[in-house]
Amino acid sequence: MANKEKYDVLIIGGGPAGMMSAGIAKNKGLSVLLLEKNTELAKKLMITGGGRCNLTNAEFDVHAFLGKLKNSGKYLFSTFAKFDVKATFYFFEKRNMKIKIEHGKRAFPENDRASSVRYVLMKNMEGVEVRTGVSVSGFAKEGNEITGVKLSDGTVVSAKHYILATGGTSHPETGSTGDGYAWLREIGHTVILPKPSLVPVATKELWVKDLQGVTLENVKVTVKIKAKKGASEKIVKENNAKKIVRIGRLLFTHFGVSGPMIINLSKQIGDLLKKGGKGSVEMSLDLFPAFDHGKMNEKLLALFEENKNRLFKNCISEIIPGALAPIVMKMADMHPETFVHSVSRDERILLIKVLKGLKITADHLLGPEKAIVSSGGVSCDEVDFRTMKSKIFPNLSFAGDILNIDRPSGGYSLQICWSTGFVAGDSI
């Protein structure tokens, strides 16, 4: 295999982490080569947040931010000491990209365009040599030193230092196919088996298709394994003890449910499905978590009094989305053409039960093609997070989703890309 020219830094992966590290290293006066297998950089970045790019979470307290990463957060304190959320805001706003903060502290470009984020990264890495459409097959090494990157055409590109930023396995259509995992195993690094971590949930009920695009704000979801018919009281109590309760935003889709709350619950739902089997997990939706049954009854009585001469189907749409009204009426066994003044007390009580306990069955989690984030990656115990360098190969660093860090949706993943990418590039 023929060796190509040698650089100070060679980066594999042209996503957000790779682009950040490339710009930082170049601005230190180093010669930098970035290799990307796609024909364009930041392909996945362009579809994040529905194309708006949720570039970070505006939680400026480092302890609070890293606390959201569960057991992974403990590794990142030294990394965030060098580049935290405040640094991210400064980095982009200094380069004339204004940022706005929305519900859940989600931060977006003020113009709602992911292309603005990419533009800033591209400008910051001016002078970096970029080669797209390049297929890498692995690393060359001697002892505990990486000596080159092997390309599929048989050549080897060499550098003094290497940064691996190939991402995880979510949205493989954008190039995140976990290639880097195999290369790391070959040279002796420990890689935790990747799996979809933050994904939408497919449901058994077909009526959810009629609600595609409907969003419920501040809905309470209670998740538990359904008790099988004839189950003992002890088993029922055990299942109820393991129920999970969350309040947040839920989005109905053509296959089931999504939205930040569901996506962040997906790993736990998946664990329950493994335990109970397909179709064993029930999600109960409380559309009015701020009202107990008594207050809900008062709310309906007031609504019915104001609309007593209207048809029930027109009245109920004042407090729930119109597309949801027919489903609620069917579950409450109420005829849509009934006049409000004819609704009985028993019918009203059943309606309250449905509004505060709309049942959906989780059938399965969607695959990596729909995942927001995949878990798994290189073991954090084999990385020095003060520099992002490998503890096995001192001239190899890591950045972004290649690391085994669990994180929720809401800008956390990209912030980890910015922080690890900055430190990887800055520490060379």
C-alpha positions as CSV (number, residue, x, y, z in Angstrom):
1,M,0.0,0.0,0.0
2,A,1.3,3.4,-1.0
3,N,1.5,6.2,1.6
4,K,0.1,9.6,0.7
5,E,1.3,12.9,2.0
6,K,1.5,13.4,5.8
7,Y,-0.6,16.0,7.8
8,D,-0.5,17.2,11.3
9,V,-4.1,16.1,11.9
10,L,-6.3,13.7,10.0
11,I,-10.0,13.7,10.9
12,I,-12.4,11.0,9.8
13,G,-16.0,12.2,9.7
14,G,-17.5,15.4,8.4
15,G,-20.3,15.8,10.8
16,P,-20.7,18.5,13.6
17,A,-18.0,17.0,15.8
18,G,-15.5,16.5,13.0
19,M,-16.1,19.9,11.6
20,M,-15.7,21.6,14.9
21,S,-12.4,19.8,15.7
22,A,-11.1,20.5,12.2
23,G,-11.7,24.3,12.5
24,I,-10.2,24.4,16.0
25,A,-7.1,22.5,14.9
26,K,-6.6,24.5,11.8
27,N,-6.9,27.8,13.8
28,K,-3.9,26.5,15.9
29,G,-1.8,26.6,12.7
30,L,-1.9,22.9,12.0
31,S,-2.3,21.2,8.6
32,V,-5.6,19.4,8.7
33,L,-7.2,16.9,6.4
34,L,-10.9,15.9,6.8
35,L,-12.2,12.8,5.2
36,E,-16.0,12.2,4.6
37,K,-17.6,9.3,2.9
38,N,-20.7,11.3,1.8
39,T,-20.5,13.8,-1.0
40,E,-21.3,16.6,1.3
41,L,-20.5,17.6,4.9
42,A,-22.9,17.7,7.8
43,K,-25.6,15.6,6.1
44,K,-27.2,14.5,9.3
45,L,-26.9,17.9,10.9
46,M,-29.2,19.3,8.1
47,I,-32.1,17.1,9.1
48,T,-31.9,17.6,12.9
49,G,-34.8,19.3,14.6
50,G,-36.8,18.9,11.4
51,G,-34.2,20.9,9.5
52,R,-34.2,23.6,12.1
53,C,-31.2,22.2,14.1
54,N,-31.6,22.0,17.8
55,L,-28.0,22.9,18.3
56,T,-27.8,22.7,22.1
57,N,-29.9,22.8,25.3
58,A,-29.7,26.2,27.1
59,E,-29.0,24.6,30.5
60,F,-26.0,26.7,31.6
61,D,-25.4,24.9,34.8
62,V,-22.8,22.2,33.9
63,H,-23.8,19.9,36.8
64,A,-27.5,20.1,35.8
65,F,-26.7,19.5,32.1
66,L,-24.4,16.5,32.7
67,G,-26.9,15.2,35.3
68,K,-29.2,14.5,32.3
69,L,-26.6,12.1,30.9
70,K,-27.1,9.6,33.7
71,N,-23.9,7.5,34.3
72,S,-22.1,9.1,31.3
73,G,-22.1,12.6,32.7
74,K,-19.3,12.0,35.2
75,Y,-16.8,11.6,32.3
76,L,-17.5,15.0,30.8
77,F,-16.8,17.5,33.6
78,S,-13.2,18.2,32.4
79,T,-14.4,18.4,28.8
80,F,-17.1,21.0,29.7
81,A,-14.6,22.9,31.8
82,K,-13.0,23.8,28.5
83,F,-16.1,24.2,26.3
84,D,-19.6,24.2,27.8
85,V,-23.0,25.5,26.7
86,K,-22.1,29.1,27.3
87,A,-19.1,28.6,25.0
88,T,-21.4,27.2,22.3
89,F,-23.6,30.3,22.4
90,Y,-20.5,32.5,22.2
91,F,-19.0,30.4,19.4
92,F,-22.0,30.8,17.1
93,E,-23.2,34.3,18.1
94,K,-19.6,35.6,17.7
95,R,-19.9,34.4,14.1
96,N,-23.2,36.3,13.6
97,M,-25.6,33.4,14.0
98,K,-28.3,34.5,16.5
99,I,-29.8,31.8,18.7
100,K,-33.3,31.6,20.2
101,I,-34.5,29.4,23.1
102,E,-37.7,27.5,23.0
103,H,-39.7,25.1,25.2
104,G,-37.5,22.7,27.2
105,K,-34.5,25.1,26.8
106,R,-34.1,23.9,23.2
107,A,-31.8,26.3,21.3
108,F,-32.2,26.9,17.6
109,P,-30.8,29.3,15.0
110,E,-33.0,32.4,15.1
111,N,-33.8,31.8,11.4
112,D,-34.8,28.1,11.9
113,R,-32.2,26.9,9.4
114,A,-29.8,24.1,10.0
115,S,-27.8,25.5,7.0
116,S,-26.8,28.5,9.2
117,V,-25.1,26.2,11.6
118,R,-23.3,24.4,8.8
119,Y,-22.3,27.7,7.3
120,V,-20.6,28.8,10.6
121,L,-18.7,25.5,10.8
122,M,-17.6,25.7,7.2
123,K,-16.4,29.3,7.6
124,N,-14.5,28.3,10.8
125,M,-12.7,25.5,9.0
126,E,-11.4,27.6,6.0
127,G,-8.0,26.3,5.1
128,V,-8.8,22.7,6.1
129,E,-8.4,20.3,3.2
130,V,-11.6,18.4,2.7
131,R,-12.1,15.2,0.7
132,T,-15.6,13.9,0.3
133,G,-16.7,10.7,-1.2
134,V,-13.8,8.9,0.4
135,S,-14.2,5.4,1.7
136,V,-12.0,4.4,4.7
137,S,-11.4,0.8,5.6
138,G,-9.5,1.1,8.9
139,F,-6.4,2.1,10.7
140,A,-2.8,1.1,10.3
141,K,-0.8,0.9,13.5
142,E,2.6,0.0,15.0
143,G,2.6,-0.8,18.7
144,N,0.5,1.8,20.4
145,E,0.8,4.3,17.6
146,I,-1.6,4.9,14.7
147,T,0.5,5.2,11.6
148,G,-2.1,5.8,9.0
149,V,-5.7,5.6,7.7
150,K,-6.3,2.9,5.1
151,L,-8.5,3.9,2.2
152,S,-10.6,1.4,0.2
153,D,-8.4,2.1,-2.9
154,G,-5.4,0.6,-1.1
155,T,-3.6,3.8,-0.2
156,V,-2.7,4.9,3.3
157,V,-3.0,8.6,4.4
158,S,-0.7,9.5,7.3
159,A,-0.7,12.1,10.0
160,K,0.9,12.9,13.3
161,H,-2.5,12.8,15.0
162,Y,-5.9,11.3,14.2
163,I,-9.5,12.2,15.3
164,L,-12.3,9.7,14.8
165,A,-15.7,11.4,14.5
166,T,-17.7,8.9,12.4
167,G,-20.8,9.1,14.6
168,G,-23.1,6.3,15.8
169,T,-25.8,4.3,14.0
170,S,-28.8,6.5,14.0
171,H,-30.1,7.6,10.6
172,P,-27.8,5.3,8.6
173,E,-29.1,6.9,5.4
174,T,-27.0,10.0,6.3
175,G,-23.8,7.9,6.5
176,S,-24.0,7.0,10.3
177,T,-23.5,3.3,9.8
178,G,-21.2,2.5,12.7
179,D,-18.1,2.0,10.5
180,G,-15.8,3.4,13.2
181,Y,-16.8,0.7,15.6
182,A,-15.3,-2.1,13.5
183,W,-12.0,-0.2,13.0
184,L,-11.7,0.3,16.8
185,R,-12.3,-3.3,17.6
186,E,-9.6,-4.3,15.1
187,I,-7.0,-2.2,16.9
188,G,-8.0,-3.4,20.4
189,H,-10.5,-0.7,21.7
190,T,-13.6,-1.8,23.6
191,V,-16.8,-0.9,21.8
192,I,-20.2,-1.2,23.5
193,L,-22.7,-2.8,21.1
194,P,-24.7,0.1,19.6
195,K,-28.5,0.1,19.6
196,P,-31.2,2.7,18.9
197,S,-31.5,4.8,22.0
198,L,-34.0,7.6,21.3
199,V,-36.6,6.4,18.9
200,P,-40.4,6.8,18.2
201,V,-42.8,4.1,19.4
202,A,-45.1,2.1,17.1
203,T,-48.5,1.4,18.6
204,K,-50.9,-1.5,18.1
205,E,-54.0,0.8,17.7
206,L,-54.8,1.7,14.1
207,W,-56.7,4.8,15.0
208,V,-53.5,6.7,15.7
209,K,-53.1,7.1,11.9
210,D,-56.1,9.4,11.9
211,L,-54.2,11.7,14.3
212,Q,-51.0,12.0,12.3
213,G,-49.5,15.4,13.0
214,V,-51.7,16.1,16.1
215,T,-49.6,17.4,19.0
216,L,-50.7,17.2,22.7
217,E,-48.9,19.7,25.0
218,N,-48.4,18.9,28.7
219,V,-50.0,15.5,28.5
220,K,-49.2,13.0,31.3
221,V,-48.1,9.6,30.2
222,T,-48.1,6.6,32.5
223,V,-46.2,3.6,31.1
224,K,-46.5,0.1,32.6
225,I,-46.6,-3.6,31.6
226,K,-50.2,-4.7,31.2
227,A,-51.4,-7.3,33.6
228,K,-52.4,-10.5,31.7
229,K,-55.9,-11.9,32.2
230,G,-56.1,-14.1,35.3
231,A,-52.9,-12.6,36.7
232,S,-52.6,-12.7,40.5
233,E,-53.0,-9.6,42.6
234,K,-49.3,-9.8,43.5
235,I,-48.2,-9.7,39.8
236,V,-50.5,-6.7,39.1
237,K,-49.0,-4.8,42.1
238,E,-45.5,-5.6,41.0
239,N,-46.2,-4.3,37.5
240,N,-47.8,-1.1,38.8
241,A,-44.8,-0.5,41.1
242,K,-42.6,-0.4,38.0
243,K,-44.8,2.2,36.1
244,I,-43.1,5.2,34.6
245,V,-44.8,8.7,34.7
246,R,-43.8,11.7,32.6
247,I,-45.4,15.0,31.6
248,G,-44.5,16.6,28.3
249,R,-45.3,17.0,24.6
250,L,-46.6,14.0,22.5
251,L,-46.9,13.8,18.8
252,F,-49.1,11.3,16.9
253,T,-47.6,9.9,13.7
254,H,-48.8,7.4,11.1
255,F,-47.2,4.6,13.0
256,G,-47.7,5.5,16.6
257,V,-46.3,8.2,18.9
258,S,-43.3,10.5,19.0
259,G,-42.3,13.8,20.4
260,P,-39.6,14.7,23.0
261,M,-41.3,13.0,25.9
262,I,-41.9,9.7,24.1
263,I,-38.4,9.7,22.5
264,N,-36.8,10.2,25.9
265,L,-38.9,7.4,27.3
266,S,-38.2,5.0,24.4
267,K,-35.3,3.2,26.1
268,Q,-37.4,2.4,29.2
269,I,-40.3,1.4,27.0
270,G,-38.0,-0.9,25.1
271,D,-36.8,-2.5,28.3
272,L,-40.4,-3.1,29.4
273,L,-41.2,-4.7,26.0
274,K,-38.2,-7.1,26.4
275,K,-39.6,-8.1,29.7
276,G,-43.3,-8.4,28.9
277,G,-43.1,-9.2,25.2
278,K,-44.6,-7.6,22.1
279,G,-47.7,-5.6,22.8
280,S,-47.3,-5.9,26.6
281,V,-46.7,-2.3,27.4
282,E,-49.6,0.1,28.0
283,M,-49.3,3.9,27.7
284,S,-52.1,5.8,29.5
285,L,-52.6,9.4,28.4
286,D,-54.0,11.9,30.8
287,L,-55.0,14.9,28.6
288,F,-55.6,17.1,31.7
289,P,-53.0,16.3,34.3
290,A,-53.6,19.6,36.2
291,F,-57.2,18.5,37.0
292,D,-58.2,15.6,39.3
293,H,-61.5,13.8,38.5
294,G,-63.5,16.3,40.6
295,K,-62.0,19.4,39.0
296,M,-62.4,17.7,35.6
297,N,-66.1,17.1,36.3
298,E,-66.5,20.8,37.2
299,K,-64.8,21.8,34.0
300,L,-67.1,19.7,31.9
301,L,-70.2,20.9,33.8
302,A,-69.2,24.5,33.1
303,L,-68.5,23.7,29.4
304,F,-71.8,21.8,29.0
305,E,-73.8,24.7,30.6
306,E,-72.3,27.2,28.2
307,N,-73.0,24.9,25.2
308,K,-76.1,23.0,26.3
309,N,-78.0,23.5,23.0
310,R,-75.1,22.5,20.8
311,L,-74.2,19.0,19.4
312,F,-71.8,17.2,21.7
313,K,-69.3,16.6,18.8
314,N,-68.9,20.4,18.4
315,C,-68.7,21.1,22.1
316,I,-66.0,18.6,22.9
317,S,-63.7,20.0,20.2
318,E,-63.3,23.2,22.3
319,I,-61.1,21.4,24.9
320,I,-59.3,18.7,22.8
321,P,-58.0,18.7,19.2
322,G,-60.8,18.2,16.7
323,A,-59.2,15.1,15.1
324,L,-59.1,13.5,18.6
325,A,-62.8,14.2,19.3
326,P,-64.3,11.2,17.3
327,I,-61.9,8.8,19.0
328,V,-62.6,10.0,22.5
329,M,-66.4,9.9,21.8
330,K,-66.1,6.3,20.5
331,M,-64.1,5.2,23.6
332,A,-66.6,7.0,25.9
333,D,-69.5,5.3,24.0
334,M,-71.1,8.7,23.2
335,H,-73.0,9.4,20.0
336,P,-71.6,12.5,18.2
337,E,-75.1,13.8,17.3
338,T,-76.2,13.9,20.9
339,F,-77.1,17.3,22.2
340,V,-75.1,18.5,25.2
341,H,-78.1,18.9,27.4
342,S,-78.9,15.2,26.9
343,V,-75.6,14.0,28.2
344,S,-76.2,11.9,31.4
345,R,-74.1,11.9,34.5
346,D,-72.9,8.3,33.8
347,E,-71.8,9.4,30.3
348,R,-70.0,12.4,31.7
349,I,-68.1,10.2,34.3
350,L,-67.1,7.7,31.6
351,L,-65.9,10.7,29.4
352,I,-63.7,11.9,32.3
353,K,-62.2,8.4,32.6
354,V,-61.3,8.5,28.9
355,L,-59.9,12.0,28.9
356,K,-57.7,11.2,31.9
357,G,-56.8,7.7,30.8
358,L,-56.7,7.3,27.0
359,K,-55.1,3.9,26.5
360,I,-52.5,3.1,23.8
361,T,-50.5,-0.2,23.4
362,A,-46.8,0.1,22.6
363,D,-46.1,-2.6,20.0
364,H,-42.4,-2.0,19.3
365,L,-39.7,0.6,18.9
366,L,-38.7,1.8,15.5
367,G,-35.3,0.9,14.2
368,P,-32.0,2.9,13.7
369,E,-33.4,4.5,10.6
370,K,-35.7,6.5,12.8
371,A,-33.5,6.9,15.8
372,I,-32.6,10.4,17.0
373,V,-29.6,9.0,18.9
374,S,-28.0,5.5,19.1
375,S,-26.4,4.3,22.3
376,G,-23.2,2.4,22.3
377,G,-19.7,3.3,21.1
378,V,-16.1,3.4,22.3
379,S,-15.9,2.7,26.1
380,C,-15.5,6.0,28.0
381,D,-13.0,4.2,30.4
382,E,-10.6,4.1,27.5
383,V,-10.7,7.9,26.8
384,D,-9.0,10.7,28.5
385,F,-11.8,13.3,28.5
386,R,-9.4,16.1,29.4
387,T,-7.9,15.8,25.9
388,M,-10.3,13.4,24.2
389,K,-7.3,11.2,23.5
390,S,-7.3,7.4,23.5
391,K,-5.7,5.9,26.6
392,I,-4.4,3.1,24.3
393,F,-3.2,5.1,21.3
394,P,-1.9,8.6,22.4
395,N,-2.1,10.0,18.8
396,L,-5.8,9.0,18.4
397,S,-8.7,11.2,19.7
398,F,-12.5,10.8,19.7
399,A,-15.3,13.3,19.2
400,G,-19.1,13.1,19.0
401,D,-21.4,10.2,18.8
402,I,-18.6,7.6,18.4
403,L,-18.5,7.8,22.3
404,N,-20.6,5.6,24.4
405,I,-22.6,8.4,26.0
406,D,-26.4,8.1,26.7
407,R,-28.2,11.4,26.3
408,P,-31.8,12.6,26.0
409,S,-33.2,14.5,23.1
410,G,-33.3,18.3,23.2
411,G,-29.9,19.5,22.0
412,Y,-27.7,17.3,24.3
413,S,-26.2,15.2,21.5
414,L,-25.0,18.2,19.5
415,Q,-23.6,19.9,22.6
416,I,-21.5,16.8,23.2
417,C,-20.3,17.1,19.6
418,W,-19.3,20.8,20.1
419,S,-17.6,20.1,23.4
420,T,-15.7,17.0,22.5
421,G,-14.9,18.3,19.0
422,F,-13.4,21.5,20.5
423,V,-11.3,19.7,23.0
424,A,-10.1,17.1,20.5
425,G,-9.0,19.8,18.1
426,D,-7.6,22.1,20.8
427,S,-5.6,19.4,22.6
428,I,-3.3,18.5,19.8
